[in-house]
Amino acid sequence: MAMEGPARRRIQVAEHPRLLKLKEIFNSKFGSIPKFYVRAPGRVNIIEQDMLIAVEPVKTHTLQLANTNPLYPDFSTSANNIQIDRTNPLWHNYFLCGFKGIQEHFGLSNLTGMNCLVDGNIPPSSGLSSSSALVCCAGLVTLTVLGMNLSKVELAEICAKSERYIGTEGGGMDQSISFLAEEGTAKLIEFSPLRATDVKLPSGAVFVIANSCVEMNKAATSHFNVRVMECRLAAKLLAKYKSLQWDKVLRLEEVQTELGISLEEMLLVTEDALHSEPYSPEEICKCLGISLEELRTQILSPNTQDVLIFKLYQRAKHVYSEAARVLQFKKICEEAPDNIVQLLGELMNQSHKSCRDMYECSCPELDQLVDICRKFGAPGSRLTGAGWGGCTVSIVPADKLPSFLANVQEAYYQRSNRSLAPEKQSLFVTKPGGGALVFLEA
């Protein structure tokens, strides 16, 4: 059975104010009207928090990119000579990642050009994956222009790989939810193979996103890629400890799969195999029986070659315990006990503590915001996204929502005079929206 590709929908653009405005700006920019529009949501998959691109294929081989946000300058390049600048990750490079991913997947050259106008209302560097949504959107735009077909799963996998052109070693979660999301249901995303399972959220509670107003561009800093490398090294040491073929192992999940044991058992193996003191490159080499040169050239990425200490125990502990919490969250949702909101909240609190102490990807503002959210009625709150800034997500009983929003607004935003541009909401309720799709004018 063929796997389903992203949806296509015919609509009256005149009935959708945002699309109509996009069409008008496109016309004034390019002197023509778009052929179609593509939408892709961000990580938390919130209705109306998304990337939207208006597209017109053209006969030339020029790719012209414009953005409704004047902070992001226009960009033009040959469709057959895509260069992605890793040193200065400007907005258009994320579009080029999606474009190049599809181009390389099909092994195409001599590509047709296109005019594209991007409109995004996901706050940048907020942990809601504006960059991944743009990569996904661009991949779907390119696929549609080429008249090719791929399933949602294939598209998600290509877009996850193609974000690495810009130097971000992500895991694929953001791209997966962008394509596999369905309105009204949360998703448990699992990999190898990629699949999504529905998770019914409790009816008596809502999830609230709060932006810390601290921005972290994960492609422009090394924190994110250092964590990826620490997890990779931890996986190799655990595999060696268990006499597996460690040189082929890249992810902690692979060690668990190879051993065929539970996450809880994997945490015990981590306790036995790794020590809590940081590892030096020399000690890692000794454990693996390789030279410093082999470590640098065959395992470390260019931006982690000068790192002097690696916290392997802490990172492995976080990853395995977080994976166990995700499964526990799904189980609680399925069983729906009377105290479901309290239980889910406790898991979210454990998750934030682990992100803060074991993975060290929080920041003082996120910790403060989490504390404020809990103080004013959230049984649970945690950071969401890559960390080091961005947003928190809190579970809030529906009857406490009005007072929660008012109190958090005052305690975090008004007292410290923190806010984003007015159109970028700082505090809002989220519910699951649909995945990426193509709009055609009816």
C-alpha positions in Angstrom: 0.0 0.0 0.0 1.4 3.4 -1.0 2.1 5.7 2.0 0.2 8.9 2.1 1.9 12.1 1.0 1.2 15.6 2.3 -2.4 16.8 1.8 -3.5 19.2 -1.0 -6.4 21.4 -0.5 -8.3 23.8 -2.8 -9.4 27.0 -1.1 -10.8 30.4 -1.8 -7.8 32.6 -1.0 -10.1 35.7 -0.7 -11.6 34.0 2.4 -8.3 33.7 4.2 -6.9 37.1 5.3 -3.3 35.9 5.8 -3.2 34.2 2.4 -4.8 37.1 0.7 -2.3 39.5 2.2 0.5 37.2 1.1 -0.9 37.1 -2.4 -1.0 40.9 -2.6 2.6 41.3 -1.3 3.7 38.6 -3.7 2.1 40.5 -6.6 3.7 43.8 -5.7 7.1 42.0 -5.2 7.2 39.8 -8.4 4.5 41.3 -10.6 2.6 38.0 -10.8 0.4 35.8 -8.6 1.4 32.6 -6.8 0.6 29.3 -8.3 0.2 27.6 -4.9 0.9 28.0 -1.1 2.6 25.7 1.3 2.2 25.6 5.1 4.4 23.8 7.7 3.9 24.0 11.5 6.6 24.4 14.1 7.6 22.0 16.9 4.7 22.4 19.3 2.5 22.1 16.2 0.2 25.0 17.1 -2.6 26.1 14.9 -1.5 29.4 13.2 2.1 29.1 14.4 3.7 28.1 11.1 5.7 28.9 8.0 3.7 29.9 4.9 5.2 30.2 1.5 3.6 31.6 -1.7 5.2 30.0 -4.8 5.4 30.6 -8.6 7.5 28.3 -10.7 9.4 30.2 -13.4 11.0 29.3 -16.7 14.5 30.7 -15.7 16.8 28.7 -13.5 16.8 31.4 -10.8 15.6 30.9 -7.3 14.2 34.2 -5.9 13.4 34.3 -2.2 11.7 37.1 -0.3 10.3 37.4 3.2 7.4 39.5 4.5 9.5 40.4 7.5 11.7 43.4 6.5 14.4 42.2 8.8 15.1 39.3 6.4 16.6 40.6 3.1 15.7 39.3 -0.4 18.0 36.6 -1.8 18.5 35.3 -5.3 20.7 32.4 -6.6 20.9 29.9 -9.5 18.8 26.8 -8.8 21.6 24.7 -10.1 24.3 26.0 -7.9 23.1 25.9 -4.3 25.7 27.1 -1.8 24.8 26.9 1.9 26.9 29.1 4.2 27.5 27.3 7.5 29.5 30.1 9.0 26.7 32.7 8.8 23.3 30.9 9.0 21.0 33.6 7.4 17.3 32.9 7.0 17.5 31.9 3.3 20.0 29.1 4.0 17.2 27.1 5.7 15.1 27.3 2.6 18.1 26.2 0.5 18.6 23.2 2.9 15.0 21.9 2.0 15.5 22.7 -1.7 18.9 20.9 -1.9 17.6 17.9 0.1 14.9 17.2 -2.5 17.3 17.9 -5.4 19.9 15.4 -4.1 17.3 12.8 -3.1 16.1 12.6 -6.7 19.6 13.2 -8.2 18.4 16.1 -10.2 20.3 18.8 -12.1 19.0 21.6 -14.4 16.3 22.5 -12.0 13.5 25.0 -12.8 13.6 28.3 -10.9 10.8 29.8 -8.7 9.7 32.9 -7.0 8.9 32.4 -3.3 7.6 34.7 -0.6 8.0 33.4 3.0 5.7 34.5 5.9 6.4 33.0 9.3 4.8 33.7 12.6 6.8 31.3 14.7 9.1 33.5 16.9 12.7 32.9 15.6 15.1 31.0 18.0 12.2 30.4 20.4 12.5 26.6 20.6 9.4 26.2 18.5 11.5 25.2 15.4 11.0 28.1 13.0 14.1 26.9 11.2 12.9 23.3 10.8 9.5 24.5 9.7 11.2 26.6 7.0 13.3 23.6 5.9 10.1 21.4 5.7 8.2 24.0 3.9 11.0 24.5 1.3 11.2 20.7 0.8 7.5 20.5 0.1 7.6 23.6 -2.1 10.4 22.0 -4.2 8.6 18.6 -4.4 5.4 20.3 -5.6 7.2 22.4 -8.2 8.9 19.3 -9.6 5.6 17.4 -9.7 7.2 14.5 -7.7 5.6 12.4 -4.9 6.9 11.2 -1.6 5.2 10.0 1.6 5.1 12.2 4.7 7.6 9.9 6.4 10.1 10.1 3.4 9.7 13.8 3.3 10.3 14.1 7.1 13.5 12.0 6.8 14.9 14.0 3.9 14.2 17.3 5.6 15.8 16.1 8.8 18.9 15.1 7.0 19.0 18.2 4.9 19.1 20.6 7.9 22.6 19.2 8.5 23.8 21.1 5.4 23.8 24.1 7.7 25.7 22.3 10.5 22.8 21.5 12.8 22.9 17.8 13.9 19.2 17.5 14.8 17.5 14.2 15.5 14.5 14.6 13.2 11.7 15.2 15.8 10.8 18.7 14.5 10.6 17.6 10.9 8.6 14.6 11.8 5.8 16.4 13.7 5.7 19.1 10.9 4.6 16.4 8.4 2.9 13.8 10.6 0.8 16.1 12.8 -3.0 15.7 12.8 -5.5 18.2 14.2 -6.8 17.5 17.6 -4.3 14.8 18.7 -0.8 14.8 20.1 1.7 12.4 18.6 4.3 10.0 20.0 7.1 10.1 17.4 9.4 7.1 17.3 12.3 6.4 15.0 13.9 3.4 13.2 11.5 3.1 11.5 9.9 6.6 11.8 6.3 6.3 13.0 3.7 8.4 14.8 1.1 7.1 17.4 -1.9 9.2 18.5 -1.9 10.3 22.2 -5.2 11.5 23.6 -4.5 14.5 25.9 -6.6 15.0 29.1 -9.7 17.0 28.4 -9.6 19.0 31.7 -6.3 20.7 31.0 -4.6 22.8 28.4 -1.0 23.3 27.4 0.4 26.8 27.5 3.5 28.1 25.7 5.5 30.9 27.3 8.4 32.5 25.5 11.4 33.4 27.7 12.3 36.1 25.2 15.9 34.7 25.1 16.9 33.7 21.6 19.3 31.0 20.8 20.2 30.2 17.2 21.3 26.6 17.4 23.2 26.8 14.0 25.2 29.8 15.2 26.4 28.3 18.5 28.3 25.1 19.4 26.2 24.0 22.5 23.8 22.0 20.5 26.3 20.1 18.4 28.5 19.5 21.5 25.5 17.7 23.1 25.0 15.6 20.0 28.7 14.6 20.1 28.6 13.8 23.8 25.6 11.5 23.2 27.5 9.9 20.2 30.6 9.3 22.3 28.5 7.9 25.2 26.9 5.5 22.8 30.2 4.3 21.6 31.6 3.8 25.1 28.4 1.9 26.2 28.6 -0.3 23.0 32.3 -1.1 23.7 31.5 -1.9 27.3 28.9 -4.4 26.1 31.2 -5.8 23.4 29.1 -4.5 20.5 30.6 -3.2 17.3 31.0 0.3 18.7 32.6 2.0 15.7 29.3 1.7 13.7 27.2 3.1 16.6 26.0 6.8 16.3 23.1 7.0 18.7 22.3 6.0 22.2 19.0 4.4 21.0 21.0 2.0 18.8 22.8 0.5 21.9 19.5 -0.2 23.6 18.0 -1.8 20.4 21.2 -3.9 19.9 21.0 -5.2 23.5 17.2 -5.6 23.3 16.7 -4.3 26.9 14.3 -1.8 28.4 15.2 1.9 29.0 15.3 1.2 32.8 17.8 -1.5 32.2 19.8 0.8 29.9 20.0 3.3 32.8 21.6 0.6 35.0 24.1 -0.2 32.2 25.0 3.5 32.1 25.6 3.5 35.8 28.0 0.6 35.5 29.8 1.7 32.3 30.3 5.4 32.7 31.6 7.6 35.5 30.1 10.9 36.4 33.3 12.9 36.1 33.8 14.5 32.7 35.9 12.6 30.2 38.9 14.1 28.4 39.6 13.3 24.8 42.6 11.2 25.9 40.5 9.1 28.3 37.9 8.5 25.5 40.7 7.3 23.2 42.0 5.0 25.9 38.5 3.5 26.5 38.0 3.0 22.7 41.6 1.9 22.0 42.1 4.6 19.3 44.5 7.5 18.8 43.8 11.1 19.4 44.1 11.7 15.6 41.5 8.9 14.9 39.1 10.5 17.4 39.5 13.9 15.8 39.3 12.9 12.2 36.9 9.9 12.3 34.4 10.7 15.2 34.4 14.4 16.2 32.8 17.0 14.0 34.8 20.1 12.9 33.1 22.2 15.5 33.7 19.8 18.4 37.4 19.0 17.7 38.6 21.6 20.3 36.3 20.5 23.1 38.4 19.6 26.2 35.8 17.8 28.4 32.8 15.6 27.5 30.1 14.8 30.1 29.1 11.4 28.8 27.3 9.9 31.9 25.1 12.9 32.4 24.0 13.1 28.7 23.3 9.3 28.4 21.3 9.4 31.7 19.2 12.3 30.4 18.5 10.7 27.1 17.4 7.3 28.4 15.4 8.8 31.3 13.7 11.3 29.0 12.7 8.5 26.6 11.3 6.5 29.5 9.3 9.6 30.6 7.8 10.0 27.1 6.5 6.4 27.2 5.2 6.9 30.8 3.4 10.1 29.6 1.7 8.1 26.8 0.8 5.3 29.3 -0.8 7.7 31.8 -2.8 9.4 28.9 -4.1 5.9 27.9 -5.0 4.9 31.5 -6.5 8.3 32.3 -6.5 8.1 36.1 -8.4 10.7 38.2 -5.1 12.5 39.0 -3.9 12.5 35.4 -3.0 16.2 35.3 -0.9 15.9 38.4 0.9 12.8 37.2 1.7 14.4 33.8 2.8 17.5 35.5 5.3 15.6 37.7 6.8 14.0 34.5 7.2 17.4 32.9 8.9 18.7 36.1 11.3 15.8 36.1 12.0 16.4 32.5 12.9 20.1 33.1 15.1 19.1 36.0 17.0 16.6 33.8 17.3 19.2 31.0 18.7 21.7 33.5 21.0 19.5 35.5 22.0 16.5 33.3 21.8 17.8 29.8 22.5 21.4 30.8 20.5 23.0 28.1 18.4 25.4 30.2 19.2 29.0 31.1 18.4 31.3 34.1 15.4 32.9 32.4 13.9 29.5 31.4 14.3 28.2 35.0 12.7 31.4 36.4 9.8 31.1 33.9 9.3 27.4 34.8 9.2 28.4 38.5 6.7 31.2 37.9 4.4 28.9 35.9 4.4 26.3 38.7 3.8 29.0 41.3 0.7 30.2 39.5 -1.1 26.9 39.0 0.8 24.7 36.5 1.3 21.2 38.0 4.1 20.8 35.5 6.3 23.0 33.3 9.4 22.4 31.2 11.5 24.0 28.5 10.7 22.9 24.9 12.9 22.8 21.9 16.7 22.8 21.8 17.0 24.9 25.0 19.4 27.7 26.0 16.5 30.1 25.5 13.2 29.8 23.7 9.9 28.6 25.2 8.5 26.7 28.1 5.4 24.4 27.9 3.1 24.1 30.9 0.1 21.9 31.7 -2.6 24.0 33.3 -6.1 22.8 34.6 -8.6 24.5 32.4 -10.4 26.2 35.3 -7.2 27.9 36.4 -6.3 29.2 33.0 -7.5 32.8 33.2 -5.7 33.5 36.5 -2.6 31.6 35.3 -2.2 33.7 32.2 -2.8 37.0 34.1 -0.3 36.1 36.8 2.5 34.8 34.5 2.0 37.8 32.3 2.6 40.1 35.2 5.3 38.2 37.1 7.5 37.4 34.1 6.8 39.9 31.4 5.5 43.1 33.0 7.8 43.2 36.1 10.9 42.8 34.0 9.6 44.7 31.0 10.2 41.6 28.7 8.3 41.3 25.5 8.7 40.4 21.9 7.4 42.3 18.9 3.6 42.6 19.3 2.8 40.2 16.5 5.0 37.5 18.2 2.9 36.2 21.1 4.8 35.6 24.3 2.1 33.6 26.1 -0.6 31.5 24.5 -2.6 28.3 24.8 -1.8 25.6 22.3 -3.8 22.7 20.8 -2.6 20.2 18.2 -3.0 21.5 14.6 -2.6 19.7 11.3 0.7 18.9 9.5 2.3 20.4 6.4 0.0 20.8 3.4 -0.3 22.5 -0.1 -3.0 25.0 -0.8 -4.2 25.5 -4.4 -6.5 28.4 -5.3 -10.0 27.2 -6.1 
